[in-house]
Amino acid sequence: MALAPSKLLPFALAHRSLPPSFPYPRRPRLPYPCRQTLRISCAKRTGKQRYPSEKKKLKLRLRRERAPGGGGAKDKFEGIWRLSKLAVSVRDDPGKDFLGVSDGLLQEIAKVLEFPVASMLPAEAFCVVRKSFDARKMLKEPKFVYTVDMDANKLLHLEPRTWDFISRLEPKVGIVERMLSKKDSGNLISMIHDCKKTHEATLSRESDNDLNAGSRRKCTYNSVKVPKIAVVGSGPSGLFASLVLAELGADVTLIERGQPVEQRGRDIGALVVRRILQLDSNFCFGEGGAGTWSDGKLVTRIGKNSESVLAVMKTLVHFGAPKSILVNGKPHLGTDRLVPLLRNFRQHLQQLGVNIMFGSRMDDLLVANGQVVGVKVSQSSDKSLFDSEKLTSDAVVLAVGHSARDVYQILLSHNVELVPKDFAVGLRVEHPQELINSIQYSKLASEVRGGRGKVPGTNLACYSFCMCPGGQVVLTSTDPSELCINGMSFSRRSSKWANAALVVTVSGTELNSLNCSGPMAGIYFQRDLEKKAAIMGGGNFVVPAQTVTDFLENKLSGTSVPPSSYRLGVKAAYLHNLFPIHITEALKCSIATFDQELPGFITKDALLHGVETRTSSPVQIPRSSDTYESVSLRGLYPIGEGAGYAGGIVSAAVDGMYAGLAKVQAVYTLANLLLILAEEGRFMGLLYAIYLVVGCRQDSEDAIGKEVHETFWAVDFR
């Protein structure tokens, strides 16, 4: 039995009463077409053109329609209306940090409703869902763009004179959309608790009703084993997988080769100040994964308003992230905020009974009869394998990052299938932040004010990767003989530099043309570039650099280069000799395109740093789309960025969340899982959630839904 992610979402549930029977089958359609009555409408007076008597009749009719059973236009006054693309001028908006309903926003809402006096609209009836900043050159002036939810019922209660205007409101795709009820997924933890309360209340109401008592069968399973899961890696996917598994009652061991964020911060400080690289505790390895010291961007392409993404965001807020990430169009945390958040996350997992093993490296998989039965781990500081410890488990969740190259070798030794995946390499370009602000904002450049102003630091996300306004260039090497870099920034983004990656996609075909083949071809190509960069820099983690103008002209104007945010030093070098010719030409073309969009981008003050190679994993571990299990080794569940299924903090967290549910279901059948948890009296809300999402699907051929339905009613929860 397999569960697709879309079939088993433990969030965004409407609190409905538990149905007495499972809704099979669908209602049959009529065998003949139903005749429709043709309606002919004539022009009518509207708004101010109505006579007083007509206005009075309209109000009476609307009152009747709002009454129970009224029907008609009544539906317009129920639920939530979502108003999108509300553009407020910068001069009329309080600024980027204000996430409420301003007078300028009320003016735009009034235009959509065609309400004559914006100041009469109650701000309490509106809720800001999304706020972003649009400074494109095609606009006459930069604007803040809002998405707002309007509670029609509340608006009518606070301002009855809006009846006429809401009655004329019509849906427009992407601009005005109607929702019967506002979706509120909640975070993963509160979702379980809320569903538990709802289910217990339902059982309490049914306790006096014996109608269904006879149909419930007593079932007891006294000797069912609790699943034992080993999660390797404490990045976003590993943390969220561990959270879901632990909340479901599994026995979870979280294995992390790096250190907790507190010690990891000290190790990174030693690298930046004294050039001491800890191989397993650095910018790539450690609690929180590479994203902890890489800006904390929460932008994602998997649907910023989707229920799964919102559940992840609200869980981050639960652990200490600011609520503004739920509204900002391009949410960003910053490393300084991620550190306490991860500490809270860790403490919650430990309270759930998760055994967290920091400084523990996975040396091998334990395999028996084609099935993973555990892992072999040792202390990261111990270079030998003589003191390895064997940890048995029912399943292994492989949630490593894309820099854990030794793990890919372990997988190949067990004949686990790996396939090459497209990735990107390139350079990191850095400009003075004031220059970028003046190019993008012109007269508004003074409003940035080091991250504390009215408008955000400008972001060049159109043609680049991982833009870090007010950030710095950092070292992400995991080997002293290799050199690779990334960008990061703190929450205020207040440094005087802006950097972004300029990267070119590398496909399998291009690797073959470079005589690189096999599943590890991309990794070998990355290593080759990183070793070249280390040699160009002269060692000691000095980064080779070149001005943008010199790079375009294939020359070096001198031995000195402009100041850089990279703290370990830069050295003038011929970066155009670093890559194959077609990659170099593609980078030059992208820089020229930048300058066309942002005149002034090409300048001698802009500095290119080499080399950026670890944008994503160059390999993918094939897995089942339903169970998340490896297609070549049973009991192994590859997830997240290192497995080739995510590309950032949020997408990795969502992947881990989905996989957490699928993994427990793979260790036990779903029916047994329900009975286990019901027997222990734990997480009734999740059982109710699974029943609502999976069991209530009206599909007579859905075997999963039938199993959930039969199992749910087989359990006597009382």
DRENBAKOL-807982 format. One line per field, with one value per residue (C-alpha): residue in one letter; x, z, y. Coordinates in steps of 0.02 Angstrom, whole numbers, plus 50000, padded with zeros to 5 digits. Each point is the difference from the previous one (the first is absolute). Example, Ala and Ser with C-alpha at 12.3 -4.5 7.8 and 13.67 -1.06 7.14 Angstrom:
2
resn = c(A,S)
px = c(50615,50069)
pz = c(50390,49967)
py = c(49775,50172)
# end
This chain:
718
resn = c(M,A,L,A,P,S,K,L,L,P,F,A,L,A,H,R,S,L,P,P,S,F,P,Y,P,R,R,P,R,L,P,Y,P,C,R,Q,T,L,R,I,S,C,A,K,R,T,G,K,Q,R,Y,P,S,E,K,K,K,L,K,L,R,L,R,R,E,R,A,P,G,G,G,G,A,K,D,K,F,E,G,I,W,R,L,S,K,L,A,V,S,V,R,D,D,P,G,K,D,F,L,G,V,S,D,G,L,L,Q,E,I,A,K,V,L,E,F,P,V,A,S,M,L,P,A,E,A,F,C,V,V,R,K,S,F,D,A,R,K,M,L,K,E,P,K,F,V,Y,T,V,D,M,D,A,N,K,L,L,H,L,E,P,R,T,W,D,F,I,S,R,L,E,P,K,V,G,I,V,E,R,M,L,S,K,K,D,S,G,N,L,I,S,M,I,H,D,C,K,K,T,H,E,A,T,L,S,R,E,S,D,N,D,L,N,A,G,S,R,R,K,C,T,Y,N,S,V,K,V,P,K,I,A,V,V,G,S,G,P,S,G,L,F,A,S,L,V,L,A,E,L,G,A,D,V,T,L,I,E,R,G,Q,P,V,E,Q,R,G,R,D,I,G,A,L,V,V,R,R,I,L,Q,L,D,S,N,F,C,F,G,E,G,G,A,G,T,W,S,D,G,K,L,V,T,R,I,G,K,N,S,E,S,V,L,A,V,M,K,T,L,V,H,F,G,A,P,K,S,I,L,V,N,G,K,P,H,L,G,T,D,R,L,V,P,L,L,R,N,F,R,Q,H,L,Q,Q,L,G,V,N,I,M,F,G,S,R,M,D,D,L,L,V,A,N,G,Q,V,V,G,V,K,V,S,Q,S,S,D,K,S,L,F,D,S,E,K,L,T,S,D,A,V,V,L,A,V,G,H,S,A,R,D,V,Y,Q,I,L,L,S,H,N,V,E,L,V,P,K,D,F,A,V,G,L,R,V,E,H,P,Q,E,L,I,N,S,I,Q,Y,S,K,L,A,S,E,V,R,G,G,R,G,K,V,P,G,T,N,L,A,C,Y,S,F,C,M,C,P,G,G,Q,V,V,L,T,S,T,D,P,S,E,L,C,I,N,G,M,S,F,S,R,R,S,S,K,W,A,N,A,A,L,V,V,T,V,S,G,T,E,L,N,S,L,N,C,S,G,P,M,A,G,I,Y,F,Q,R,D,L,E,K,K,A,A,I,M,G,G,G,N,F,V,V,P,A,Q,T,V,T,D,F,L,E,N,K,L,S,G,T,S,V,P,P,S,S,Y,R,L,G,V,K,A,A,Y,L,H,N,L,F,P,I,H,I,T,E,A,L,K,C,S,I,A,T,F,D,Q,E,L,P,G,F,I,T,K,D,A,L,L,H,G,V,E,T,R,T,S,S,P,V,Q,I,P,R,S,S,D,T,Y,E,S,V,S,L,R,G,L,Y,P,I,G,E,G,A,G,Y,A,G,G,I,V,S,A,A,V,D,G,M,Y,A,G,L,A,K,V,Q,A,V,Y,T,L,A,N,L,L,L,I,L,A,E,E,G,R,F,M,G,L,L,Y,A,I,Y,L,V,V,G,C,R,Q,D,S,E,D,A,I,G,K,E,V,H,E,T,F,W,A,V,D,F,R)
px = c(50000,50071,49958,50033,50036,49840,49901,50070,50018,49987,49949,49874,49856,49827,49929,49855,49893,50050,49885,49904,50039,50127,49936,50007,49957,49978,49824,49960,49972,49834,49991,49924,50048,49914,49914,50058,49886,50064,50007,49988,50060,49968,50099,49965,50042,50147,50089,49954,49879,49880,49842,49983,49859,50110,50141,49879,49935,50178,50047,49846,50039,50179,49944,49884,50137,50118,49873,50012,49937,50001,50116,50035,50126,50017,50156,50094,49985,50071,50181,50154,50036,50183,50052,50166,50117,49956,50140,50037,50123,50155,49950,49832,50070,50077,50143,50065,49989,49817,49889,49831,49861,50051,49895,50083,49951,49821,49997,50045,49873,49866,50039,49972,49836,49953,49965,50000,50079,50154,50014,49832,50065,50045,50180,49950,49906,50160,50155,50164,50050,50148,50105,50138,50096,49995,50135,50002,50053,49838,49905,49983,50050,50041,49851,49960,49885,49876,49890,49859,49865,49832,49878,49834,49893,50108,50004,49810,49987,50120,49941,49824,50010,50116,49855,49964,50183,50035,49843,50074,50172,50043,50149,50145,50137,50158,49922,49839,49970,49870,50032,49861,50115,50173,50130,50101,50121,50084,50170,50029,49993,49843,49914,50015,49940,49854,49942,50013,49883,49878,49996,49978,49856,49919,50016,49925,49847,49980,50017,49812,49957,50000,49961,50175,50054,49950,50098,50165,50109,50115,50179,50152,50180,50103,50166,50035,50176,50032,50099,50183,50065,50176,50005,50170,50023,49924,49966,49821,49944,50076,49928,49823,50004,50054,49863,49862,50068,50018,49825,49936,50080,50150,50165,50112,50190,50067,50181,50098,50184,50016,49975,49853,49979,50089,50160,49982,50002,50164,50076,49950,50075,50164,49996,49969,50124,50137,49971,49970,49880,49905,49958,49833,49948,50003,49890,49932,49992,49914,49829,49880,50100,50084,49852,50035,50153,49936,49879,49844,49900,49824,49955,49935,49931,49883,49859,50024,49814,49983,49941,50159,50111,49890,50009,50190,50003,49883,50104,50153,49902,49953,50185,50045,49998,49915,49820,50050,50062,49817,49966,50160,50008,50182,50015,50173,50059,50186,50128,49983,49815,50028,50116,49871,49865,50101,50036,49812,49969,50132,49927,49827,50065,50089,49839,49917,50134,50110,50179,50112,50180,50110,50178,49951,50044,49913,50137,49892,49827,49954,49916,49926,49906,49985,49926,50078,50001,50102,50154,50181,50055,50158,50055,50038,50163,50055,50080,50006,49855,50053,49884,49846,49835,49860,49825,49858,49838,49846,50040,50132,49952,50144,49985,50178,50047,50079,50175,50001,50095,50063,49820,49980,50150,49919,49842,50096,50086,49827,49947,49874,49948,50063,49961,50083,49898,50018,50085,50082,50173,50067,50063,49938,49990,50007,49954,49993,49822,49979,50040,49869,49872,50031,49990,49836,49913,50075,49924,49941,50176,50014,49848,50095,50105,50098,49846,49908,49917,49832,50043,50099,50176,49984,50005,50061,49906,49948,50160,50102,49999,50002,50004,50061,49967,50097,50095,50173,50095,50045,50105,49905,50147,49999,50177,50157,50057,49838,49924,49816,49897,49822,49909,49909,49927,49928,49820,50029,50102,50098,50173,50064,50009,49875,50049,49917,50048,50015,49984,49985,49906,50106,49909,50050,50029,50126,50088,50015,50080,50128,50038,49908,49879,49916,49888,50141,50050,49926,50091,50166,49970,49962,50158,50106,49937,50022,50181,50038,49927,50106,50157,49953,49976,50170,49933,49954,49818,50039,49870,50048,49911,49986,49905,49850,50079,50162,49904,49906,50162,50105,50131,50068,50021,50113,50035,49877,49812,49856,49956,49902,49889,50095,50099,50138,50071,49988,50132,49994,49988,49946,49828,49958,50126,49911,49856,49977,49981,49811,49968,50112,49907,49831,50055,50056,49833,49905,50101,49960,49815,50010,50070,49859,49871,50099,50113,50156,50012,50162,50123,50179,49930,49912,50105,49982,50049,50036,49935,49814,49967,49882,49838,49911,50037,50076,49921,49829,49955,49847,49856,49818,49888,49873,50101,50161,50098,50155,49960,50161,50014,49853,49990,50100,49907,50102,49928,50045,50132,50138,49884,49957,49820,50010,50083,49991,49943,49812,49996,50116,49889,49843,50088,50048,49824,49921,50132,49975,49821,50046,50141,49894,49868,50135,50060,49821,49844,49892,49869,50123,50066,49827,49970,50169,49972,49819,50051,50124,49871,50116,49970,49816,49998,50119,49891,49853,50106,50050,49819,49940,50136,50018,49843,49872,50055,49848,50086,49926,50164,50109,50069,50093,49844,49904,50136,50005,49810,49986,50145,49939,49830,50078,50084,49906,50082,49906)
pz = c(50000,49951,50047,49886,50088,49935,50081,50174,50055,50187,49993,49933,50066,50020,50171,49944,50098,49980,49869,50056,49841,49862,49844,49869,49857,49905,49960,49823,49865,49912,49836,49910,49986,50114,49909,50050,50007,49898,50103,49917,50103,49965,50055,50176,50100,50117,50139,50015,49853,50101,50068,50190,49989,49896,50127,50140,49904,49964,50184,50046,49868,50056,50180,49943,49896,50148,50107,50010,49840,49909,49859,49849,50029,50180,49954,49965,50182,50067,50018,49938,49845,49948,49918,49908,49909,50108,49959,50127,49958,50108,50056,50063,50090,50176,49934,49982,50186,50016,49966,50053,49903,49963,49934,49831,49993,50048,49851,49882,50082,49979,49814,49982,50097,49913,50173,49997,50169,50042,50176,50043,49968,50165,49997,50116,49857,49898,50026,49903,49926,49894,49980,49874,49922,49813,49935,49817,49878,49900,50145,50021,50182,50116,50093,50138,49934,50120,50007,50126,50070,50030,50125,49917,50151,50117,49878,49992,50188,50022,49851,49939,49860,49904,49960,49830,49950,50055,49910,49837,50031,49869,49997,49885,49981,50088,50063,50094,50059,50118,50133,50103,50150,50036,49995,50158,50000,50165,50046,50007,50188,50031,49856,50089,50165,49921,49906,50159,50090,49854,49997,50188,49993,49862,50104,50149,49899,49936,50170,50030,49827,49979,49816,49945,50155,49930,49841,50089,50028,50149,49943,50108,49947,50156,49927,49856,49987,49995,49841,50026,49875,49973,49919,49928,49986,50099,49858,49963,49926,50142,50136,49930,49965,50180,50063,49907,50045,50184,50007,49925,50142,49909,50090,49908,50005,49912,49943,49956,49951,50051,50162,50081,49941,50154,49972,49812,50016,50096,49869,49861,50099,50012,49811,49961,50127,50012,49837,50096,49900,50097,49868,50078,50080,49879,49883,49922,50142,50167,50079,49879,49846,49877,50002,50179,49948,49827,50026,50055,49843,50003,49819,49910,49830,50066,50039,50131,50044,49995,50158,50019,49987,50123,50122,49993,50019,50150,50080,49982,50081,50140,50033,50000,49823,49982,49939,49857,49901,49977,49907,49916,49815,50017,50180,50076,50174,50010,50088,50164,50012,49944,50144,50142,49890,49977,50186,50035,49865,50077,50176,49937,49913,50158,50100,49877,50039,49846,50030,49915,49967,49953,49940,49930,49822,49903,49941,49919,49981,50082,49867,50017,49863,49893,50144,50102,50183,50074,49985,50058,50080,50080,50080,49868,50087,49986,49830,50024,49985,50142,50126,49889,50085,49919,50019,49944,49934,49898,49873,49961,49944,49898,50020,49965,49905,49828,50074,50084,49855,50102,50023,49811,50001,50139,49897,49846,50103,50036,49817,50038,49838,49974,49846,49941,50022,49926,50113,49982,50021,49984,50094,50138,49952,50133,49986,50127,50067,49972,49816,49979,50093,49891,49842,50049,50105,49935,50112,50127,50033,50159,50071,50021,50147,50033,50016,50118,49870,49915,49852,49998,49933,49814,49941,49828,50000,49816,49924,50149,50141,50188,50003,50168,50018,50145,50013,49989,49903,50107,49982,49978,49973,50089,49948,50022,49823,49924,49993,49976,50060,50035,50059,50163,50099,50170,50032,49980,49840,50054,49926,49865,49866,49895,49922,49887,49910,49810,49950,49844,49992,49970,49923,49976,49814,50039,50125,49870,49880,50136,50017,50166,50013,50129,50148,50088,49847,50070,50165,49911,49894,50157,50085,49849,49999,50188,49993,49857,50101,50152,49893,49922,50172,50057,50144,50179,49944,49903,49863,49819,49943,49847,49961,49885,49870,49997,49988,49847,49918,50049,50090,50170,50027,50150,50154,50110,49999,50079,50182,50033,50139,49996,50161,49957,49860,49810,49865,49822,49877,49823,50040,49816,49995,50140,49899,49832,49865,49977,50186,49996,49849,50081,50156,49893,49911,50165,50063,49840,50024,50178,49938,49874,50138,50130,49915,50105,50050,49901,50099,50062,50178,49971,50052,49944,50123,49955,50008,50033,49972,50133,49943,50006,50001,49838,50031,50040,50094,49913,50118,49996,49976,50119,50142,49984,50012,49893,49845,50020,50187,50114,50164,49935,49982,49909,50026,49987,49903,50009,49923,49859,50050,50072,49968,50158,50181,49969,49862,50102,50154,49900,49927,50175,50063,49862,50018,50188,49973,49858,50098,50149,49883,49912,50161,50044,49896,50027,50086,50129,50031,50039,50121,50084,50034,50051,50122,50082,50008,49909,49864,49967,49900,49872,49980,49970,49877,49903,49994,49936,49868,49941,50057,49941,49819,49898,49892,49999,49933,50134,50098,50118,50045,50030,50114,50102,50012,50057,50122,50072,50045,50061,50144,50160,50051,50164)
py = c(50000,50169,50175,50148,50165,50076,49860,50019,50179,50023,50181,50126,49899,50072,49957,49893,49881,49819,49921,49846,49903,50001,50089,49862,50005,50162,50056,49940,50127,50019,49901,50148,50183,50124,50142,50173,50151,50145,50160,50170,50148,50183,50151,50060,50153,49969,50092,50183,49987,49893,50081,50002,49874,49884,50013,49956,49848,49945,50006,49900,49871,49986,49975,49860,49921,50006,49910,49808,49924,50167,49944,50108,50137,49944,49901,50160,50050,49838,49949,50090,50104,50006,50164,49992,50119,50150,50123,50137,50138,50013,50174,49933,49848,49997,49891,49822,49959,50050,49849,50070,50087,50180,50143,49982,49817,50042,50119,49856,49883,50133,50009,49812,50008,50164,50068,50191,50040,49895,50072,49921,49824,49913,49937,49858,49914,49980,49895,50018,49832,50052,50159,50023,50144,50033,50117,49948,50134,49983,50078,50187,49980,49855,49927,49880,49862,49919,49847,50025,49888,50084,49925,50045,49958,50104,50144,50003,49993,50148,50101,49952,50128,49883,49880,50074,49998,49821,49942,50065,49924,49869,49879,50041,49871,50055,50163,49965,49822,49932,49867,49924,49996,50062,49862,49994,49855,50039,49931,49813,49991,50103,49910,49835,50070,50094,49846,49900,50120,49997,49811,49985,50124,49896,49841,50089,50050,49823,49919,50016,49936,49812,50006,49957,49907,49833,50024,50032,49850,49983,49977,49986,49983,49975,49948,50119,50067,50188,50043,50041,50127,50069,50173,50049,50187,50145,50120,50059,49834,49898,50113,50001,49813,49971,50116,49908,49829,50044,50076,49838,49903,49925,49968,50124,50016,50157,49981,50158,50002,50183,50093,50092,50180,50069,49901,50013,50190,49991,49884,50120,50143,49904,49975,50183,50070,49867,49901,49838,49890,49867,49869,49954,50165,50146,50102,49838,49873,50018,50025,50082,49953,50118,50120,50052,50101,50040,50143,49904,50038,49927,50038,49845,49951,49865,50121,50134,49997,49810,49914,49898,50154,50096,49856,50005,50189,49997,49863,50112,50141,49881,49972,50185,50070,50171,49998,50114,49847,49951,50164,50057,49962,49947,49940,50000,49951,50032,49893,50095,49950,49822,49959,50021,49924,49841,49993,50003,49869,49886,50017,49955,49844,49948,50023,49881,49871,50021,49943,50130,49946,50148,49973,49829,49955,49862,49883,49866,49926,49836,49893,49825,49907,50156,50101,50140,49948,50142,50109,49995,50163,50068,50162,50132,50041,49818,49968,49812,49880,49887,50082,49999,49966,49900,50070,49888,50073,49957,50135,50130,50175,50070,50189,50055,50157,50014,50018,49828,49923,49853,49942,49979,49883,49898,49984,49944,49865,49928,50013,50138,50082,50178,50103,50161,50159,50173,50126,50170,50075,50176,50151,50114,50183,50135,50184,50139,49995,50187,49978,49864,50104,50152,49896,49920,50133,50162,50137,49871,49932,50103,49909,49834,50062,49841,49891,50119,50112,50005,49888,49836,49981,49966,49820,49943,49836,50007,49931,49945,49875,50030,50191,50065,50187,50072,49835,49925,49866,49848,49842,49835,49882,49833,49953,50108,49961,50064,50173,50044,50147,50055,50155,50038,50144,50034,50049,50188,49979,50152,49972,50118,49865,49904,49835,49873,49841,50006,49819,49893,49836,49846,49852,49819,50031,50137,49888,49864,50124,50035,49813,49990,49855,49891,50044,50095,50103,50160,49981,49970,50155,50103,49939,50041,50180,50018,49937,50121,50144,49953,50002,50167,50076,49939,49895,50042,50025,50159,50024,50042,50157,50112,50160,49984,50114,49899,49836,50061,50058,49846,50102,50052,50187,49974,49898,50094,49979,50097,49965,49840,49935,49834,50002,49874,50105,50012,49992,50068,49855,49955,49928,49983,49856,49907,49925,49914,50132,49979,50033,50155,50068,49966,50096,50148,49999,50001,50148,50095,49959,50065,50165,50018,49982,50098,50126,50019,49818,49984,50103,49989,50001,49833,49850,49819,49862,49819,49873,49963,49814,49933,50078,49831,49815,49933,49829,49932,49841,49925,49962,49953,50150,49922,49924,50104,49836,49973,49898,49899,49971,49963,50094,50150,50166,50135,50174,50183,50092,49869,49871,50120,50039,50176,50166,50103,50004,49997,49868,49889,50020,49956,49848,49943,50028,49895,49865,49989,49943,49883,49917,49951,49933,49898,49921,49953,49994,50151,49894,49934,50175,50064,49859,50023,50183,49975,49863,50117,50138,50120,50128,49966,50160,49928,49847,50114,50100,49844,49945,50169,50020,49820,49912,50127,49999,49950,49872,49825,49929,50080,49852,50114,50095,49838,49934,50161,50001,49820,50017,50165,49928,49838,50092,50035,50164,50004)
# end
